[in-house]
């Protein structure tokens, strides 16, 4: 794994872990209600779960990217045909210019 991939992964992990949400509120409530030791333990569990989530998401996106890479040429041709069809349809259609209603100011 190169340095850029590690930095990107670390940034994604930090964003997930630091973003405010129910997990941070739960850590705060555990700390206030049961003491700092329980809050730290709960926080470590949350950080580990977020870390595993980011790893599994990266593995899944990698698998999807490899599958799409094999079929990418077909997807590009289908997309190009659709864009050409949409452009020709718009070009051949009559313009639809609506006049403002008299009630508008």
Phi and psi restraints in degrees (range 20) as a CNS / XPLOR table:
assign (resid 1 and name C) (resid 2 and name N)
       (resid 2 and name CA) (resid 2 and name C) 1.0 -82.9 20.0 2
assign (resid 2 and name N) (resid 2 and name CA)
       (resid 2 and name C) (resid 3 and name N) 1.0 171.6 20.0 2
assign (resid 2 and name C) (resid 3 and name N)
       (resid 3 and name CA) (resid 3 and name C) 1.0 -64.7 20.0 2
assign (resid 3 and name N) (resid 3 and name CA)
       (resid 3 and name C) (resid 4 and name N) 1.0 -38.1 20.0 2
assign (resid 3 and name C) (resid 4 and name N)
       (resid 4 and name CA) (resid 4 and name C) 1.0 -64.3 20.0 2
assign (resid 4 and name N) (resid 4 and name CA)
       (resid 4 and name C) (resid 5 and name N) 1.0 -39.7 20.0 2
assign (resid 4 and name C) (resid 5 and name N)
       (resid 5 and name CA) (resid 5 and name C) 1.0 -65.6 20.0 2
assign (resid 5 and name N) (resid 5 and name CA)
       (resid 5 and name C) (resid 6 and name N) 1.0 -41.5 20.0 2
assign (resid 5 and name C) (resid 6 and name N)
       (resid 6 and name CA) (resid 6 and name C) 1.0 -64.3 20.0 2
assign (resid 6 and name N) (resid 6 and name CA)
       (resid 6 and name C) (resid 7 and name N) 1.0 -42.6 20.0 2
assign (resid 6 and name C) (resid 7 and name N)
       (resid 7 and name CA) (resid 7 and name C) 1.0 -65.7 20.0 2
assign (resid 7 and name N) (resid 7 and name CA)
       (resid 7 and name C) (resid 8 and name N) 1.0 -40.5 20.0 2
assign (resid 7 and name C) (resid 8 and name N)
       (resid 8 and name CA) (resid 8 and name C) 1.0 -64.7 20.0 2
assign (resid 8 and name N) (resid 8 and name CA)
       (resid 8 and name C) (resid 9 and name N) 1.0 -44.0 20.0 2
assign (resid 8 and name C) (resid 9 and name N)
       (resid 9 and name CA) (resid 9 and name C) 1.0 -62.3 20.0 2
assign (resid 9 and name N) (resid 9 and name CA)
       (resid 9 and name C) (resid 10 and name N) 1.0 -42.8 20.0 2
assign (resid 9 and name C) (resid 10 and name N)
       (resid 10 and name CA) (resid 10 and name C) 1.0 -64.9 20.0 2
assign (resid 10 and name N) (resid 10 and name CA)
       (resid 10 and name C) (resid 11 and name N) 1.0 -38.9 20.0 2
assign (resid 10 and name C) (resid 11 and name N)
       (resid 11 and name CA) (resid 11 and name C) 1.0 -65.1 20.0 2
assign (resid 11 and name N) (resid 11 and name CA)
       (resid 11 and name C) (resid 12 and name N) 1.0 -43.8 20.0 2
assign (resid 11 and name C) (resid 12 and name N)
       (resid 12 and name CA) (resid 12 and name C) 1.0 -62.8 20.0 2
assign (resid 12 and name N) (resid 12 and name CA)
       (resid 12 and name C) (resid 13 and name N) 1.0 -42.0 20.0 2
assign (resid 12 and name C) (resid 13 and name N)
       (resid 13 and name CA) (resid 13 and name C) 1.0 -63.1 20.0 2
assign (resid 13 and name N) (resid 13 and name CA)
       (resid 13 and name C) (resid 14 and name N) 1.0 -43.6 20.0 2
assign (resid 13 and name C) (resid 14 and name N)
       (resid 14 and name CA) (resid 14 and name C) 1.0 -63.6 20.0 2
assign (resid 14 and name N) (resid 14 and name CA)
       (resid 14 and name C) (resid 15 and name N) 1.0 -41.6 20.0 2
assign (resid 14 and name C) (resid 15 and name N)
       (resid 15 and name CA) (resid 15 and name C) 1.0 -62.9 20.0 2
assign (resid 15 and name N) (resid 15 and name CA)
       (resid 15 and name C) (resid 16 and name N) 1.0 -44.3 20.0 2
assign (resid 15 and name C) (resid 16 and name N)
       (resid 16 and name CA) (resid 16 and name C) 1.0 -64.3 20.0 2
assign (resid 16 and name N) (resid 16 and name CA)
       (resid 16 and name C) (resid 17 and name N) 1.0 -41.9 20.0 2
assign (resid 16 and name C) (resid 17 and name N)
       (resid 17 and name CA) (resid 17 and name C) 1.0 -74.1 20.0 2
assign (resid 17 and name N) (resid 17 and name CA)
       (resid 17 and name C) (resid 18 and name N) 1.0 -34.4 20.0 2
assign (resid 17 and name C) (resid 18 and name N)
       (resid 18 and name CA) (resid 18 and name C) 1.0 -91.5 20.0 2
assign (resid 18 and name N) (resid 18 and name CA)
       (resid 18 and name C) (resid 19 and name N) 1.0 -13.0 20.0 2
assign (resid 18 and name C) (resid 19 and name N)
       (resid 19 and name CA) (resid 19 and name C) 1.0 -69.2 20.0 2
assign (resid 19 and name N) (resid 19 and name CA)
       (resid 19 and name C) (resid 20 and name N) 1.0 136.5 20.0 2
assign (resid 19 and name C) (resid 20 and name N)
       (resid 20 and name CA) (resid 20 and name C) 1.0 -68.1 20.0 2
assign (resid 20 and name N) (resid 20 and name CA)
       (resid 20 and name C) (resid 21 and name N) 1.0 142.1 20.0 2
assign (resid 20 and name C) (resid 21 and name N)
       (resid 21 and name CA) (resid 21 and name C) 1.0 -177.3 20.0 2
assign (resid 21 and name N) (resid 21 and name CA)
       (resid 21 and name C) (resid 22 and name N) 1.0 -168.8 20.0 2
assign (resid 21 and name C) (resid 22 and name N)
       (resid 22 and name CA) (resid 22 and name C) 1.0 -62.9 20.0 2
assign (resid 22 and name N) (resid 22 and name CA)
       (resid 22 and name C) (resid 23 and name N) 1.0 -30.9 20.0 2
assign (resid 22 and name C) (resid 23 and name N)
       (resid 23 and name CA) (resid 23 and name C) 1.0 -66.5 20.0 2
assign (resid 23 and name N) (resid 23 and name CA)
       (resid 23 and name C) (resid 24 and name N) 1.0 -40.8 20.0 2
assign (resid 23 and name C) (resid 24 and name N)
       (resid 24 and name CA) (resid 24 and name C) 1.0 -67.2 20.0 2
assign (resid 24 and name N) (resid 24 and name CA)
       (resid 24 and name C) (resid 25 and name N) 1.0 -38.4 20.0 2
assign (resid 24 and name C) (resid 25 and name N)
       (resid 25 and name CA) (resid 25 and name C) 1.0 -65.9 20.0 2
assign (resid 25 and name N) (resid 25 and name CA)
       (resid 25 and name C) (resid 26 and name N) 1.0 -37.1 20.0 2
assign (resid 25 and name C) (resid 26 and name N)
       (resid 26 and name CA) (resid 26 and name C) 1.0 -66.4 20.0 2
assign (resid 26 and name N) (resid 26 and name CA)
       (resid 26 and name C) (resid 27 and name N) 1.0 -41.1 20.0 2
assign (resid 26 and name C) (resid 27 and name N)
       (resid 27 and name CA) (resid 27 and name C) 1.0 -61.0 20.0 2
assign (resid 27 and name N) (resid 27 and name CA)
       (resid 27 and name C) (resid 28 and name N) 1.0 -44.0 20.0 2
assign (resid 27 and name C) (resid 28 and name N)
       (resid 28 and name CA) (resid 28 and name C) 1.0 -62.6 20.0 2
assign (resid 28 and name N) (resid 28 and name CA)
       (resid 28 and name C) (resid 29 and name N) 1.0 -43.5 20.0 2
assign (resid 28 and name C) (resid 29 and name N)
       (resid 29 and name CA) (resid 29 and name C) 1.0 -68.1 20.0 2
assign (resid 29 and name N) (resid 29 and name CA)
       (resid 29 and name C) (resid 30 and name N) 1.0 -36.8 20.0 2
assign (resid 29 and name C) (resid 30 and name N)
       (resid 30 and name CA) (resid 30 and name C) 1.0 -63.7 20.0 2
assign (resid 30 and name N) (resid 30 and name CA)
       (resid 30 and name C) (resid 31 and name N) 1.0 -40.4 20.0 2
assign (resid 30 and name C) (resid 31 and name N)
       (resid 31 and name CA) (resid 31 and name C) 1.0 -65.3 20.0 2
assign (resid 31 and name N) (resid 31 and name CA)
       (resid 31 and name C) (resid 32 and name N) 1.0 -43.5 20.0 2
assign (resid 31 and name C) (resid 32 and name N)
       (resid 32 and name CA) (resid 32 and name C) 1.0 -70.1 20.0 2
assign (resid 32 and name N) (resid 32 and name CA)
       (resid 32 and name C) (resid 33 and name N) 1.0 -42.4 20.0 2
assign (resid 32 and name C) (resid 33 and name N)
       (resid 33 and name CA) (resid 33 and name C) 1.0 -81.7 20.0 2
assign (resid 33 and name N) (resid 33 and name CA)
       (resid 33 and name C) (resid 34 and name N) 1.0 -36.4 20.0 2
assign (resid 33 and name C) (resid 34 and name N)
       (resid 34 and name CA) (resid 34 and name C) 1.0 -116.0 20.0 2
assign (resid 34 and name N) (resid 34 and name CA)
       (resid 34 and name C) (resid 35 and name N) 1.0 -4.6 20.0 2
assign (resid 34 and name C) (resid 35 and name N)
       (resid 35 and name CA) (resid 35 and name C) 1.0 107.0 20.0 2
assign (resid 35 and name N) (resid 35 and name CA)
       (resid 35 and name C) (resid 36 and name N) 1.0 164.8 20.0 2
assign (resid 35 and name C) (resid 36 and name N)
       (resid 36 and name CA) (resid 36 and name C) 1.0 -63.4 20.0 2
assign (resid 36 and name N) (resid 36 and name CA)
       (resid 36 and name C) (resid 37 and name N) 1.0 -33.5 20.0 2
assign (resid 36 and name C) (resid 37 and name N)
       (resid 37 and name CA) (resid 37 and name C) 1.0 -63.3 20.0 2
assign (resid 37 and name N) (resid 37 and name CA)
       (resid 37 and name C) (resid 38 and name N) 1.0 -42.8 20.0 2
assign (resid 37 and name C) (resid 38 and name N)
       (resid 38 and name CA) (resid 38 and name C) 1.0 -68.4 20.0 2
assign (resid 38 and name N) (resid 38 and name CA)
       (resid 38 and name C) (resid 39 and name N) 1.0 -37.5 20.0 2
assign (resid 38 and name C) (resid 39 and name N)
       (resid 39 and name CA) (resid 39 and name C) 1.0 -63.8 20.0 2
assign (resid 39 and name N) (resid 39 and name CA)
       (resid 39 and name C) (resid 40 and name N) 1.0 -42.0 20.0 2
assign (resid 39 and name C) (resid 40 and name N)
       (resid 40 and name CA) (resid 40 and name C) 1.0 -66.0 20.0 2
assign (resid 40 and name N) (resid 40 and name CA)
       (resid 40 and name C) (resid 41 and name N) 1.0 -42.7 20.0 2
assign (resid 40 and name C) (resid 41 and name N)
       (resid 41 and name CA) (resid 41 and name C) 1.0 -62.3 20.0 2
assign (resid 41 and name N) (resid 41 and name CA)
       (resid 41 and name C) (resid 42 and name N) 1.0 -43.6 20.0 2
assign (resid 41 and name C) (resid 42 and name N)
       (resid 42 and name CA) (resid 42 and name C) 1.0 -65.8 20.0 2
assign (resid 42 and name N) (resid 42 and name CA)
       (resid 42 and name C) (resid 43 and name N) 1.0 -39.5 20.0 2
assign (resid 42 and name C) (resid 43 and name N)
       (resid 43 and name CA) (resid 43 and name C) 1.0 -63.3 20.0 2
assign (resid 43 and name N) (resid 43 and name CA)
       (resid 43 and name C) (resid 44 and name N) 1.0 -40.1 20.0 2
assign (resid 43 and name C) (resid 44 and name N)
       (resid 44 and name CA) (resid 44 and name C) 1.0 -63.7 20.0 2
assign (resid 44 and name N) (resid 44 and name CA)
       (resid 44 and name C) (resid 45 and name N) 1.0 -39.8 20.0 2
assign (resid 44 and name C) (resid 45 and name N)
       (resid 45 and name CA) (resid 45 and name C) 1.0 -63.5 20.0 2
assign (resid 45 and name N) (resid 45 and name CA)
       (resid 45 and name C) (resid 46 and name N) 1.0 -41.0 20.0 2
assign (resid 45 and name C) (resid 46 and name N)
       (resid 46 and name CA) (resid 46 and name C) 1.0 -66.2 20.0 2
assign (resid 46 and name N) (resid 46 and name CA)
       (resid 46 and name C) (resid 47 and name N) 1.0 -44.0 20.0 2
assign (resid 46 and name C) (resid 47 and name N)
       (resid 47 and name CA) (resid 47 and name C) 1.0 -62.8 20.0 2
assign (resid 47 and name N) (resid 47 and name CA)
       (resid 47 and name C) (resid 48 and name N) 1.0 -41.2 20.0 2
assign (resid 47 and name C) (resid 48 and name N)
       (resid 48 and name CA) (resid 48 and name C) 1.0 -63.7 20.0 2
assign (resid 48 and name N) (resid 48 and name CA)
       (resid 48 and name C) (resid 49 and name N) 1.0 -40.5 20.0 2
assign (resid 48 and name C) (resid 49 and name N)
       (resid 49 and name CA) (resid 49 and name C) 1.0 -68.0 20.0 2
assign (resid 49 and name N) (resid 49 and name CA)
       (resid 49 and name C) (resid 50 and name N) 1.0 -39.1 20.0 2
assign (resid 49 and name C) (resid 50 and name N)
       (resid 50 and name CA) (resid 50 and name C) 1.0 -65.6 20.0 2
assign (resid 50 and name N) (resid 50 and name CA)
       (resid 50 and name C) (resid 51 and name N) 1.0 -40.2 20.0 2
assign (resid 50 and name C) (resid 51 and name N)
       (resid 51 and name CA) (resid 51 and name C) 1.0 -60.5 20.0 2
assign (resid 51 and name N) (resid 51 and name CA)
       (resid 51 and name C) (resid 52 and name N) 1.0 -45.9 20.0 2
assign (resid 51 and name C) (resid 52 and name N)
       (resid 52 and name CA) (resid 52 and name C) 1.0 -65.7 20.0 2
assign (resid 52 and name N) (resid 52 and name CA)
       (resid 52 and name C) (resid 53 and name N) 1.0 -38.0 20.0 2
assign (resid 52 and name C) (resid 53 and name N)
       (resid 53 and name CA) (resid 53 and name C) 1.0 -60.7 20.0 2
assign (resid 53 and name N) (resid 53 and name CA)
       (resid 53 and name C) (resid 54 and name N) 1.0 -45.2 20.0 2
assign (resid 53 and name C) (resid 54 and name N)
       (resid 54 and name CA) (resid 54 and name C) 1.0 -65.5 20.0 2
assign (resid 54 and name N) (resid 54 and name CA)
       (resid 54 and name C) (resid 55 and name N) 1.0 -39.5 20.0 2
assign (resid 54 and name C) (resid 55 and name N)
       (resid 55 and name CA) (resid 55 and name C) 1.0 -64.0 20.0 2
assign (resid 55 and name N) (resid 55 and name CA)
       (resid 55 and name C) (resid 56 and name N) 1.0 -47.6 20.0 2
assign (resid 55 and name C) (resid 56 and name N)
       (resid 56 and name CA) (resid 56 and name C) 1.0 -65.9 20.0 2
assign (resid 56 and name N) (resid 56 and name CA)
       (resid 56 and name C) (resid 57 and name N) 1.0 -36.1 20.0 2
assign (resid 56 and name C) (resid 57 and name N)
       (resid 57 and name CA) (resid 57 and name C) 1.0 -64.5 20.0 2
assign (resid 57 and name N) (resid 57 and name CA)
       (resid 57 and name C) (resid 58 and name N) 1.0 -41.4 20.0 2
assign (resid 57 and name C) (resid 58 and name N)
       (resid 58 and name CA) (resid 58 and name C) 1.0 -64.6 20.0 2
assign (resid 58 and name N) (resid 58 and name CA)
       (resid 58 and name C) (resid 59 and name N) 1.0 -40.7 20.0 2
assign (resid 58 and name C) (resid 59 and name N)
       (resid 59 and name CA) (resid 59 and name C) 1.0 -63.9 20.0 2
assign (resid 59 and name N) (resid 59 and name CA)
       (resid 59 and name C) (resid 60 and name N) 1.0 -42.5 20.0 2
assign (resid 59 and name C) (resid 60 and name N)
       (resid 60 and name CA) (resid 60 and name C) 1.0 -64.8 20.0 2
assign (resid 60 and name N) (resid 60 and name CA)
       (resid 60 and name C) (resid 61 and name N) 1.0 -44.5 20.0 2
assign (resid 60 and name C) (resid 61 and name N)
       (resid 61 and name CA) (resid 61 and name C) 1.0 -64.8 20.0 2
assign (resid 61 and name N) (resid 61 and name CA)
       (resid 61 and name C) (resid 62 and name N) 1.0 -34.4 20.0 2
assign (resid 61 and name C) (resid 62 and name N)
       (resid 62 and name CA) (resid 62 and name C) 1.0 -64.7 20.0 2
assign (resid 62 and name N) (resid 62 and name CA)
       (resid 62 and name C) (resid 63 and name N) 1.0 -42.7 20.0 2
assign (resid 62 and name C) (resid 63 and name N)
       (resid 63 and name CA) (resid 63 and name C) 1.0 -63.9 20.0 2
assign (resid 63 and name N) (resid 63 and name CA)
       (resid 63 and name C) (resid 64 and name N) 1.0 -42.6 20.0 2
assign (resid 63 and name C) (resid 64 and name N)
       (resid 64 and name CA) (resid 64 and name C) 1.0 -64.3 20.0 2
assign (resid 64 and name N) (resid 64 and name CA)
       (resid 64 and name C) (resid 65 and name N) 1.0 -41.4 20.0 2
assign (resid 64 and name C) (resid 65 and name N)
       (resid 65 and name CA) (resid 65 and name C) 1.0 -64.2 20.0 2
assign (resid 65 and name N) (resid 65 and name CA)
       (resid 65 and name C) (resid 66 and name N) 1.0 -40.1 20.0 2
assign (resid 65 and name C) (resid 66 and name N)
       (resid 66 and name CA) (resid 66 and name C) 1.0 -66.1 20.0 2
assign (resid 66 and name N) (resid 66 and name CA)
       (resid 66 and name C) (resid 67 and name N) 1.0 -39.5 20.0 2
assign (resid 66 and name C) (resid 67 and name N)
       (resid 67 and name CA) (resid 67 and name C) 1.0 -66.5 20.0 2
assign (resid 67 and name N) (resid 67 and name CA)
       (resid 67 and name C) (resid 68 and name N) 1.0 -42.8 20.0 2
assign (resid 67 and name C) (resid 68 and name N)
       (resid 68 and name CA) (resid 68 and name C) 1.0 -68.7 20.0 2
assign (resid 68 and name N) (resid 68 and name CA)
       (resid 68 and name C) (resid 69 and name N) 1.0 -30.3 20.0 2
assign (resid 68 and name C) (resid 69 and name N)
       (resid 69 and name CA) (resid 69 and name C) 1.0 -61.4 20.0 2
assign (resid 69 and name N) (resid 69 and name CA)
       (resid 69 and name C) (resid 70 and name N) 1.0 -36.5 20.0 2
assign (resid 69 and name C) (resid 70 and name N)
       (resid 70 and name CA) (resid 70 and name C) 1.0 -69.1 20.0 2
assign (resid 70 and name N) (resid 70 and name CA)
       (resid 70 and name C) (resid 71 and name N) 1.0 -32.8 20.0 2
assign (resid 70 and name C) (resid 71 and name N)
       (resid 71 and name CA) (resid 71 and name C) 1.0 -107.3 20.0 2
assign (resid 71 and name N) (resid 71 and name CA)
       (resid 71 and name C) (resid 72 and name N) 1.0 15.2 20.0 2
assign (resid 71 and name C) (resid 72 and name N)
       (resid 72 and name CA) (resid 72 and name C) 1.0 -66.7 20.0 2
assign (resid 72 and name N) (resid 72 and name CA)
       (resid 72 and name C) (resid 73 and name N) 1.0 -39.1 20.0 2
assign (resid 72 and name C) (resid 73 and name N)
       (resid 73 and name CA) (resid 73 and name C) 1.0 -61.4 20.0 2
assign (resid 73 and name N) (resid 73 and name CA)
       (resid 73 and name C) (resid 74 and name N) 1.0 -43.0 20.0 2
assign (resid 73 and name C) (resid 74 and name N)
       (resid 74 and name CA) (resid 74 and name C) 1.0 -63.2 20.0 2
assign (resid 74 and name N) (resid 74 and name CA)
       (resid 74 and name C) (resid 75 and name N) 1.0 -43.1 20.0 2
assign (resid 74 and name C) (resid 75 and name N)
       (resid 75 and name CA) (resid 75 and name C) 1.0 -64.2 20.0 2
assign (resid 75 and name N) (resid 75 and name CA)
       (resid 75 and name C) (resid 76 and name N) 1.0 -38.2 20.0 2
assign (resid 75 and name C) (resid 76 and name N)
       (resid 76 and name CA) (resid 76 and name C) 1.0 -65.5 20.0 2
assign (resid 76 and name N) (resid 76 and name CA)
       (resid 76 and name C) (resid 77 and name N) 1.0 -42.2 20.0 2
assign (resid 76 and name C) (resid 77 and name N)
       (resid 77 and name CA) (resid 77 and name C) 1.0 -66.6 20.0 2
assign (resid 77 and name N) (resid 77 and name CA)
       (resid 77 and name C) (resid 78 and name N) 1.0 -42.1 20.0 2
assign (resid 77 and name C) (resid 78 and name N)
       (resid 78 and name CA) (resid 78 and name C) 1.0 -62.9 20.0 2
assign (resid 78 and name N) (resid 78 and name CA)
       (resid 78 and name C) (resid 79 and name N) 1.0 -42.8 20.0 2
assign (resid 78 and name C) (resid 79 and name N)
       (resid 79 and name CA) (resid 79 and name C) 1.0 -63.7 20.0 2
assign (resid 79 and name N) (resid 79 and name CA)
       (resid 79 and name C) (resid 80 and name N) 1.0 -40.3 20.0 2
assign (resid 79 and name C) (resid 80 and name N)
       (resid 80 and name CA) (resid 80 and name C) 1.0 -65.4 20.0 2
assign (resid 80 and name N) (resid 80 and name CA)
       (resid 80 and name C) (resid 81 and name N) 1.0 -42.3 20.0 2
assign (resid 80 and name C) (resid 81 and name N)
       (resid 81 and name CA) (resid 81 and name C) 1.0 -62.9 20.0 2
assign (resid 81 and name N) (resid 81 and name CA)
       (resid 81 and name C) (resid 82 and name N) 1.0 -41.6 20.0 2
assign (resid 81 and name C) (resid 82 and name N)
       (resid 82 and name CA) (resid 82 and name C) 1.0 -63.4 20.0 2
assign (resid 82 and name N) (resid 82 and name CA)
       (resid 82 and name C) (resid 83 and name N) 1.0 -43.1 20.0 2
assign (resid 82 and name C) (resid 83 and name N)
       (resid 83 and name CA) (resid 83 and name C) 1.0 -65.1 20.0 2
assign (resid 83 and name N) (resid 83 and name CA)
       (resid 83 and name C) (resid 84 and name N) 1.0 -39.4 20.0 2
assign (resid 83 and name C) (resid 84 and name N)
       (resid 84 and name CA) (resid 84 and name C) 1.0 -64.4 20.0 2
assign (resid 84 and name N) (resid 84 and name CA)
       (resid 84 and name C) (resid 85 and name N) 1.0 -44.1 20.0 2
assign (resid 84 and name C) (resid 85 and name N)
       (resid 85 and name CA) (resid 85 and name C) 1.0 -60.3 20.0 2
assign (resid 85 and name N) (resid 85 and name CA)
       (resid 85 and name C) (resid 86 and name N) 1.0 -45.0 20.0 2
assign (resid 85 and name C) (resid 86 and name N)
       (resid 86 and name CA) (resid 86 and name C) 1.0 -63.6 20.0 2
assign (resid 86 and name N) (resid 86 and name CA)
       (resid 86 and name C) (resid 87 and name N) 1.0 -42.1 20.0 2
assign (resid 86 and name C) (resid 87 and name N)
       (resid 87 and name CA) (resid 87 and name C) 1.0 -64.3 20.0 2
assign (resid 87 and name N) (resid 87 and name CA)
       (resid 87 and name C) (resid 88 and name N) 1.0 -44.8 20.0 2
assign (resid 87 and name C) (resid 88 and name N)
       (resid 88 and name CA) (resid 88 and name C) 1.0 -65.0 20.0 2
assign (resid 88 and name N) (resid 88 and name CA)
       (resid 88 and name C) (resid 89 and name N) 1.0 -40.1 20.0 2
assign (resid 88 and name C) (resid 89 and name N)
       (resid 89 and name CA) (resid 89 and name C) 1.0 -63.0 20.0 2
assign (resid 89 and name N) (resid 89 and name CA)
       (resid 89 and name C) (resid 90 and name N) 1.0 -43.7 20.0 2
assign (resid 89 and name C) (resid 90 and name N)
       (resid 90 and name CA) (resid 90 and name C) 1.0 -67.7 20.0 2
assign (resid 90 and name N) (resid 90 and name CA)
       (resid 90 and name C) (resid 91 and name N) 1.0 -36.7 20.0 2
assign (resid 90 and name C) (resid 91 and name N)
       (resid 91 and name CA) (resid 91 and name C) 1.0 -67.4 20.0 2
assign (resid 91 and name N) (resid 91 and name CA)
       (resid 91 and name C) (resid 92 and name N) 1.0 -37.1 20.0 2
assign (resid 91 and name C) (resid 92 and name N)
       (resid 92 and name CA) (resid 92 and name C) 1.0 -85.0 20.0 2
assign (resid 92 and name N) (resid 92 and name CA)
       (resid 92 and name C) (resid 93 and name N) 1.0 -13.6 20.0 2
assign (resid 92 and name C) (resid 93 and name N)
       (resid 93 and name CA) (resid 93 and name C) 1.0 -78.2 20.0 2
assign (resid 93 and name N) (resid 93 and name CA)
       (resid 93 and name C) (resid 94 and name N) 1.0 155.8 20.0 2
assign (resid 93 and name C) (resid 94 and name N)
       (resid 94 and name CA) (resid 94 and name C) 1.0 -76.2 20.0 2
assign (resid 94 and name N) (resid 94 and name CA)
       (resid 94 and name C) (resid 95 and name N) 1.0 144.6 20.0 2
assign (resid 94 and name C) (resid 95 and name N)
       (resid 95 and name CA) (resid 95 and name C) 1.0 -65.9 20.0 2
assign (resid 95 and name N) (resid 95 and name CA)
       (resid 95 and name C) (resid 96 and name N) 1.0 142.9 20.0 2
assign (resid 95 and name C) (resid 96 and name N)
       (resid 96 and name CA) (resid 96 and name C) 1.0 -119.1 20.0 2
assign (resid 96 and name N) (resid 96 and name CA)
       (resid 96 and name C) (resid 97 and name N) 1.0 92.2 20.0 2
assign (resid 96 and name C) (resid 97 and name N)
       (resid 97 and name CA) (resid 97 and name C) 1.0 -104.8 20.0 2
assign (resid 97 and name N) (resid 97 and name CA)
       (resid 97 and name C) (resid 98 and name N) 1.0 115.1 20.0 2
assign (resid 97 and name C) (resid 98 and name N)
       (resid 98 and name CA) (resid 98 and name C) 1.0 -93.0 20.0 2
assign (resid 98 and name N) (resid 98 and name CA)
       (resid 98 and name C) (resid 99 and name N) 1.0 137.5 20.0 2
assign (resid 98 and name C) (resid 99 and name N)
       (resid 99 and name CA) (resid 99 and name C) 1.0 -87.7 20.0 2
assign (resid 99 and name N) (resid 99 and name CA)
       (resid 99 and name C) (resid 100 and name N) 1.0 144.4 20.0 2
assign (resid 99 and name C) (resid 100 and name N)
       (resid 100 and name CA) (resid 100 and name C) 1.0 -64.3 20.0 2
assign (resid 100 and name N) (resid 100 and name CA)
       (resid 100 and name C) (resid 101 and name N) 1.0 145.5 20.0 2
assign (resid 100 and name C) (resid 101 and name N)
       (resid 101 and name CA) (resid 101 and name C) 1.0 -70.1 20.0 2
assign (resid 101 and name N) (resid 101 and name CA)
       (resid 101 and name C) (resid 102 and name N) 1.0 146.4 20.0 2
assign (resid 101 and name C) (resid 102 and name N)
       (resid 102 and name CA) (resid 102 and name C) 1.0 -64.9 20.0 2
assign (resid 102 and name N) (resid 102 and name CA)
       (resid 102 and name C) (resid 103 and name N) 1.0 -19.2 20.0 2
assign (resid 102 and name C) (resid 103 and name N)
       (resid 103 and name CA) (resid 103 and name C) 1.0 -77.0 20.0 2
assign (resid 103 and name N) (resid 103 and name CA)
       (resid 103 and name C) (resid 104 and name N) 1.0 -14.4 20.0 2
assign (resid 103 and name C) (resid 104 and name N)
       (resid 104 and name CA) (resid 104 and name C) 1.0 -77.3 20.0 2
assign (resid 104 and name N) (resid 104 and name CA)
       (resid 104 and name C) (resid 105 and name N) 1.0 149.8 20.0 2
